[in-house]
């Protein structure tokens, strides 16, 4: 995918090439990899860079350029991300009240249905079935180098139909009537001038102001997806149902 390619290029250029780029493959030993891995900054960068280097070295083994992969750091590719804060139900509603009216339904859709930001940005009027209270997720947007690219969801499991609770139906009806063109292909969530949502402009302006207003500057939009999953689990959803609802291909 374009965004994954851009991420790999960034990781290689910033974290692999500076230290290892000038070395011959045969000179990159396990001790060199350990020293390199230990020098990487951050909590998740070492794991991401290590996985990329390991994949590259596996290709070198397959191509018979080296005999054995030198990436042998135990748990080197395991990310140790800090636990994200989970907003409460009251905070979700306060956030919806605090944000600009055109984004109120976006906040509530993220919190009660669990769509990813790119899935929300790509949602069309025809994807929302008010009568049967479901949302069809068929595409998402990603931003690469300032360019918005629309394509299929993150995985095959991401193409799904998700039921929405009654409380969200009335919110979406109000939003569709007030902010969305009658064209079935019209985008559901857009900027003030009707343009497709961009992560930077939305996060740095509308969302940032709203979360600070309610005293929770630490909340990310993706945390609302975690809230949706927790809400479904507390209602008795099985692991398989949670996977289907969120578009996850693996129980992990």
N, C-alpha and C positions, 0 to 999 in steps of 0.2 A: 504494500500500500504506500502511497506517496508520503504520508506522514511518518511511517516506519522508516522508509528510506532516508528521509530528512534527518530523523533521529540518529540512525546509524552513521550517517555522514558526520553529524555533529560530534558524536561520541568518538569516532575515529580521529577526526581532525584535532579535537581538544585533549583527549585523554590517552590515545594509543600512539598516534604518529609522533608526538614530541619526544617520547622516551624510547620507543621501539622501532619507529619508522625507518631509521637508517641501518638497523641491524640485519644481518643475514638470518634467514629462518633457522638454520642449524645452530646459530649462536643464542637463540632465545631458549634458555634452559628453564627447568622448574624453579630454580633459585632466582633467576632474573624475573620470572613472572610473579613470584611471591613478593619480591622487593618492590616491583612496579605496583602490584595490587595494594600493598600496604601504604603506598605513598598517595593514593587517590583520595581526594577530599569528599566530604559529604557523607550522608547516611545511605543513600541509594546508588550514587554514582559508581562506587567500586563494583557492585554486583552487575549493573548494566554494562559497564565497560568489560568486565571479565567474561560475561556471557558472549559478547560480540567477539572478543579475542579468541575464546574457546571455539566458537563456530568457524572462525577464519582458519584456525589451526586444524580443525577437523577436516576442512576442505583440503588443506595442505597435505594431510595424511592420505586422504582419498586420492589425491593427485600424485602420490608417491614422491613428494618433495621433501618430506621428513618421515621418519619411521614411527614416531610416537608423539602424541599431543603433549606439550610441556605444561599445559594448564591443569595443575593437580592440587590447587588450593582447596582444602576441605571447606565445603559450603561457600566457596568464593562467589557463586552466582546467586546466593540467597539474599534477598532484600530484607532489611530490617527497618521497615518504615514505622514511625511512631503511630500509635492509635489515633485515628481522627476523632474529633469531638462530635457528638451526635446532638443535633438540636432537639428540643422538646416540642411537643405538639403546639404548645402556646407560642413558642418562638417561631414556629413555621407560620402561624397565622399573623403574628406581629410583623414578620418579614414581608408577608403578602400585603399587609396594610401599609407598610412603610415605603414600599417600592412604588415607582411610577405606575399608574393604573394600567397601562398597556402591557406591563410585565407581571401583573398580579396573577393571571391565569398560568403563566409560565412557571412561577414559583410553586403554585399548588399542583400543577401537573407533574413537576419534578418530584415533589414530596409525596404525592399519593399514587403515582403510577411508576415512578422510578426510571424515567427516560434519561439517557445520556444527553449532555449538552448538545452534541452534534445532531442527535436524533430530534431534539426539540427544535433546533434551528432549521431542520429539513422538513418538518411536519407541514402537510398540506390540508386544506379544508376537507378534501375528500377522504382523508385518512381518519377523520373523526366521525364515528357513527353515534349520533346522539340517541337515536331510537333504541339501539341495542346496548348502549353504554360501553362501547369498546373503542380502542385506538389501535389502528393498524400501523405498525412500524416497518417501513420498507426501505428507508434510506437514511443517510446521515451526511453531515458536512464536516470537512476537516480543513484547517487552515495551514498552508505550507508556504512559507516565505511571503506572507501577505496575500496569497491567493486562496480563495475559497473553492474547494473541490467537493462536488457532491457525488456520492457513490453508495454502495450497499453498506449495511451496518457492519460493525466491527468483526462479526463472525456470522456463519450461516445461522447460528442460533439466534442472532439478533433480529432476524426477520420473524416477527411475531405479532399476535393480536392480544392486547392486554385489556382486561376489564378495568373500568374506572368506578370508584365509589359514587353513590348518588350526590354527595356533597360537591363533587367536582363537576358534575353535569351542568348544574345551574351556572357555575362560574364560567365554564367554557361557552355556554349558550350566550351569556352576556358578552363575553370577549369576542365571539364570532360576529355578533350583531354590531358591536361597536368599533372593532378594529380590523376586521378581515373582509377583503373584497368577496363578492358573491361568486366569483370564478372558482370552480372546484379545485383548480390547481394553485389557487392563491396560497401563499405562505401564511401559516397561522401566527407565528411570532416574528415580528420584524422590528427594525429600529423606528425612530420617530418619523423618518422620511420614507418609510416603506421598504428600505433596503434590507437585504439578508443580514441576519445577526452576525456580528463579529465578536469573538471572545473578548478581545482586549477592550473594545468600546463598551460592551455590556458589563464586564466584570469591573473595569476601572471607573465606571461612572454610576450607572443605576444600581447595580448590585452592591458595590462598595459603599455607596451612600446609605443604602437601606440597612445593611448589616451593622454599620457603625451607629446608625440611629437607634437600633434596638439593643445596643451594647454588646454585640457579638461579632466583633471584627475578625474573629478567627474562623468563622463559618465559610466554607467553600460551597459553590453550587453543587458539586458532586456529593457533598455531605447529605443533601436532600435525597439523593438516590439511596444512600445508606439508611436514611430514615424510612423511606418507602419499604425497603427490604425488611427492616426490623418490625415495621407495622404489620406487614403481611405474615411474618413469622409468628408474631404475638397473637395473630388471629387464627393460627393453627395450620398455616401453609407448610407442606412438606418440602424437603430439599429439592425434589424434582419440580414442584410447583414454583418455588422461588427461582430456580434456574430458568424455567420457561418465562416467568414474569419479567425477569431482568435481562433475558437474552444471553445467559451464560452457557457456554458449551461444556464446562466442567464443574463438578461439585466443589472443587478447590476454591 
